[in-house]
């Protein structure tokens, strides 16, 4: 399993614990202590302030510093990383010249001066050496695609036909992933309030309520009960099996097929919510399945995106995709909190359709990144390789066609 996958899964596990903590906090403040939502927001902001303070302890990316021609700072970062990990940097010197960054091994210790400052060393036998694994690989890869700005530009995301297709499809997938995942979070509370309004004789069997929207559209705020919070708590744990499923299959069947499988599974869960009458527990099981599948699919696309972009635009491509996903997160409350109360089936169907669109886009992605080196992503391609052939050779640039 690659370091990237381990990192993404590790981050998601903490995200899951954070979501569980928020539900427990809401249960304590809103249900048990009968406090207002202002208290919930205040306590929820405390971890954010801790995050702001912790940023001072996070080192800057060595590759970014080298791309910005800040060699001394990059050197200090690499030394710090080596010291923390109990390693010693290989003998060599970090060189920045004419937009090219590379590691040169001189056998004379670590010397991070420019080539003209040490001509004897620059004329010696040079050999590319990895420094702290991936950090050096990222720097080394810049020798293959020198440009006036090694940090990459937004237009580079669309510089070739393959990148245009990949970037466009990824934007749709990221948008739909955030729309669906955060939608099922909002949908849980919305459905619990609708159930509370529509249930009769304290029965746990929910009638067909999609045809009576008028009473819910203008209804007042309905407070969740302790039982509702408990159900929210165990639906939140769906993130864990979703992540575990992704870990088990992403290296076996590939990134694309993992996304397709989990998006289709989520869509099926949304469609199964159409069943009525339906028992409350069965409905929450479908919500559990949809959330778990979307959590897993989100992790798969988080792994795929940085693998598919070349080094100099990897951070840019992933960051822009993340920004697009925030747009999906902003749109989803209007579906889960507004449309769902007007037309329950319409809201559920919207999320199911979004999952299907994401599955189709994942199928159409031109590159499967499983087993590929990061620097061997879609920097240069002429044709779209076969997904089932991980060794497909397509190294001719679009501009040459």
NORVENLIN-V838997 format. One record per backbone hydrogen bond with DSSP energy under -1.0 kcal/mol. CO is the residue of the C=O (numbers start at 0). NH is the residue of the N-H. E is the energy in kcal/mol with one decimal. If there is no record, write none. Layout:
# NORVENLIN-V838997
{{CO & NH & E} {CO & NH & E}}
This chain:
# NORVENLIN-V838997
{{1 & 5 & -2.0} {2 & 6 & -2.5} {3 & 7 & -2.5} {4 & 8 & -2.7} {5 & 9 & -2.4} {6 & 10 & -2.3} {7 & 11 & -2.2} {8 & 12 & -2.1} {9 & 13 & -1.4} {10 & 14 & -1.9} {11 & 15 & -2.5} {12 & 16 & -2.0} {13 & 17 & -2.1} {14 & 18 & -2.1} {15 & 19 & -2.2} {16 & 20 & -2.4} {17 & 21 & -2.0} {18 & 22 & -1.9} {19 & 23 & -2.3} {20 & 24 & -2.4} {21 & 25 & -2.4} {22 & 26 & -2.5} {23 & 27 & -2.2} {24 & 28 & -2.7} {25 & 29 & -2.3} {26 & 31 & -2.3} {27 & 32 & -2.6} {28 & 34 & -3.9} {36 & 40 & -2.2} {37 & 41 & -2.2} {38 & 42 & -2.4} {39 & 43 & -2.1} {40 & 44 & -1.3} {44 & 48 & -1.6} {45 & 49 & -1.7} {46 & 50 & -2.1} {47 & 51 & -2.1} {48 & 52 & -1.8} {49 & 53 & -2.0} {50 & 54 & -1.2} {53 & 56 & -1.8} {54 & 57 & -1.1} {60 & 64 & -2.1} {61 & 65 & -2.2} {62 & 66 & -2.8} {63 & 67 & -1.6} {64 & 69 & -3.4} {65 & 68 & -1.8} {69 & 73 & -2.0} {70 & 74 & -2.5} {71 & 75 & -2.1} {72 & 76 & -2.1} {73 & 77 & -2.3} {74 & 78 & -2.4} {75 & 79 & -2.4} {76 & 80 & -2.7} {77 & 81 & -2.4} {78 & 82 & -2.5} {79 & 83 & -2.6} {80 & 84 & -1.9} {81 & 86 & -3.3} {82 & 85 & -1.2} {91 & 110 & -1.6} {92 & 103 & -2.0} {94 & 101 & -1.5} {96 & 99 & -2.2} {99 & 96 & -2.4} {101 & 94 & -1.9} {103 & 92 & -2.6} {113 & 116 & -1.5} {114 & 117 & -1.3} {117 & 121 & -1.9} {118 & 122 & -1.4} {120 & 123 & -1.0} {130 & 135 & -1.6} {131 & 134 & -1.4} {132 & 136 & -1.5} {133 & 137 & -2.4} {134 & 138 & -1.6} {135 & 139 & -3.4} {136 & 140 & -2.0} {138 & 141 & -1.3} {139 & 142 & -1.9} {140 & 143 & -1.4} {148 & 151 & -1.4} {152 & 155 & -1.2} {153 & 156 & -1.7} {154 & 157 & -1.7} {155 & 158 & -1.2} {159 & 163 & -2.3} {160 & 164 & -2.2} {161 & 165 & -2.7} {162 & 166 & -3.0} {163 & 167 & -2.1} {164 & 168 & -2.3} {165 & 169 & -2.5} {166 & 170 & -2.2} {167 & 171 & -1.6} {168 & 172 & -2.3} {169 & 173 & -3.1} {170 & 174 & -2.4} {171 & 175 & -2.8} {172 & 176 & -2.6} {173 & 177 & -2.2} {174 & 178 & -2.4} {175 & 179 & -2.7} {176 & 180 & -3.0} {177 & 181 & -1.9} {179 & 183 & -2.2} {180 & 184 & -1.2} {181 & 185 & -2.3} {182 & 186 & -3.1} {183 & 187 & -1.3} {184 & 188 & -1.0} {185 & 189 & -2.2} {186 & 190 & -2.8} {187 & 191 & -1.9} {188 & 192 & -2.0} {189 & 193 & -2.2} {190 & 194 & -2.6} {191 & 195 & -2.0} {192 & 196 & -1.9} {193 & 197 & -2.4} {194 & 198 & -2.2} {199 & 202 & -1.8} {203 & 279 & -2.7} {205 & 277 & -1.9} {208 & 211 & -1.2} {212 & 216 & -2.1} {213 & 217 & -1.1} {215 & 218 & -1.2} {224 & 228 & -2.0} {225 & 229 & -1.9} {226 & 230 & -1.9} {227 & 231 & -2.3} {228 & 232 & -2.2} {229 & 233 & -1.9} {230 & 234 & -1.8} {231 & 235 & -1.7} {232 & 236 & -1.0} {234 & 237 & -1.4} {235 & 238 & -1.6} {236 & 239 & -1.2} {237 & 241 & -1.8} {238 & 242 & -2.4} {239 & 243 & -2.5} {240 & 244 & -2.6} {241 & 245 & -1.8} {242 & 246 & -2.4} {243 & 247 & -2.1} {244 & 248 & -1.6} {245 & 249 & -2.4} {248 & 252 & -2.8} {253 & 257 & -1.4} {254 & 258 & -2.3} {255 & 259 & -2.6} {256 & 260 & -2.6} {257 & 261 & -2.2} {258 & 262 & -2.6} {259 & 263 & -2.4} {260 & 264 & -2.2} {261 & 265 & -2.1} {262 & 266 & -2.3} {263 & 267 & -2.3} {264 & 268 & -1.9} {265 & 269 & -2.1} {266 & 270 & -2.3} {267 & 271 & -2.3} {270 & 273 & -1.8} {271 & 274 & -1.4} {277 & 205 & -3.3} {278 & 282 & -2.3} {279 & 283 & -2.1} {280 & 284 & -1.7} {281 & 285 & -1.8} {282 & 286 & -2.0} {283 & 287 & -2.5} {284 & 288 & -2.4} {285 & 289 & -2.5} {286 & 290 & -2.5} {287 & 291 & -2.4} {288 & 292 & -2.4} {289 & 293 & -2.2} {290 & 294 & -2.4} {291 & 295 & -2.1} {292 & 296 & -2.5} {293 & 297 & -2.4} {294 & 298 & -1.6} {295 & 299 & -1.9} {296 & 300 & -2.3} {297 & 301 & -1.7} {298 & 302 & -1.6} {299 & 303 & -2.4} {300 & 304 & -2.2} {303 & 307 & -1.6} {304 & 308 & -1.0} {307 & 377 & -1.8} {309 & 312 & -1.3} {310 & 313 & -1.2} {312 & 316 & -3.0} {313 & 317 & -2.3} {314 & 318 & -2.5} {315 & 319 & -2.5} {316 & 320 & -2.0} {317 & 321 & -2.2} {318 & 322 & -2.1} {319 & 323 & -2.3} {320 & 324 & -2.0} {321 & 325 & -1.4} {322 & 326 & -1.1} {323 & 327 & -1.3} {324 & 328 & -2.0} {325 & 329 & -1.8} {326 & 330 & -1.6} {327 & 331 & -1.8} {330 & 333 & -1.4} {331 & 335 & -2.8} {332 & 336 & -2.6} {333 & 338 & -2.4} {334 & 339 & -2.2} {337 & 341 & -1.2} {338 & 342 & -3.6} {342 & 346 & -2.0} {343 & 347 & -2.1} {344 & 348 & -2.6} {345 & 349 & -1.8} {346 & 350 & -1.6} {347 & 351 & -2.1} {348 & 352 & -2.6} {349 & 353 & -2.1} {350 & 354 & -2.0} {351 & 355 & -2.0} {352 & 356 & -2.4} {353 & 357 & -2.2} {354 & 358 & -2.1} {355 & 359 & -2.3} {356 & 360 & -2.5} {357 & 361 & -2.4} {358 & 362 & -2.0} {359 & 363 & -1.7} {368 & 371 & -2.0} {372 & 375 & -1.4} {373 & 376 & -1.1} {376 & 378 & -1.8} {385 & 388 & -1.3} {388 & 391 & -1.7} {396 & 399 & -1.4} {397 & 400 & -1.8}}
